């Protein structure tokens, strides 16, 4: 039995130059890794937010 919380175990954010670099990266990290059962890709077509900061107002 395998426990799972939510839809994913990890969220990775990659910035790649083009689809060729994306394909090479996913093959190297995921397809060629027997420890990775599956992965899902969500593609952002425009940068809405840049950076990892989350603004929090302290009152």
C-alpha atoms as one frame of an Amber mdcrd trajectory, in Angstrom:
protein
   0.000   0.000   0.000   1.259   3.465  -0.848   0.130   6.609   0.912  -0.282
   9.795  -1.036  -1.315  13.247   0.095  -2.732  15.393  -2.670  -2.028  15.152
  -6.356   1.764  15.474  -6.204   4.697  14.800  -3.925   6.952  17.550  -5.310
   6.601  20.726  -7.346   9.637  21.649  -9.411   9.978  24.918 -11.295  12.257
  24.937 -14.337  13.128  27.752 -16.683  14.350  26.320 -19.976  15.587  27.988
 -23.144  13.345  26.002 -25.528  11.465  22.718 -25.953  14.645  20.926 -27.009
  16.240  21.760 -23.662  13.015  20.765 -21.858  12.941  17.351 -23.566  16.614
  16.721 -22.757  16.081  17.731 -19.128  12.985  15.577 -18.607  14.642  12.558
 -20.198  17.710  12.948 -18.035  15.829  13.589 -14.776  12.611  11.594 -15.169
  12.424   9.137 -18.098  15.851   7.650 -17.404  15.217   7.413 -13.628  13.607
   4.145 -12.486  12.654   5.792  -9.152  10.256   8.191 -10.922   6.891   6.507
 -11.475   5.256   9.382 -13.347   5.381  13.131 -13.790   3.120  15.849 -15.098
   4.087  19.077 -16.817   2.235  22.379 -16.557   3.521  25.059 -18.931   3.286
  28.793 -18.275   3.078  30.766 -21.508   3.576  34.167 -19.861   5.370  35.354
 -16.741   2.762  36.649 -14.335   5.002  36.472 -11.290   8.772  36.402 -11.181
  10.693  35.378  -8.094   9.751  33.168  -5.212   8.958  35.923  -2.690   5.480
  36.003  -1.214   4.597  39.474   0.125   3.187  39.306   3.641   2.038  42.489
   5.381   2.762  42.503   9.114   0.101  44.417  11.029
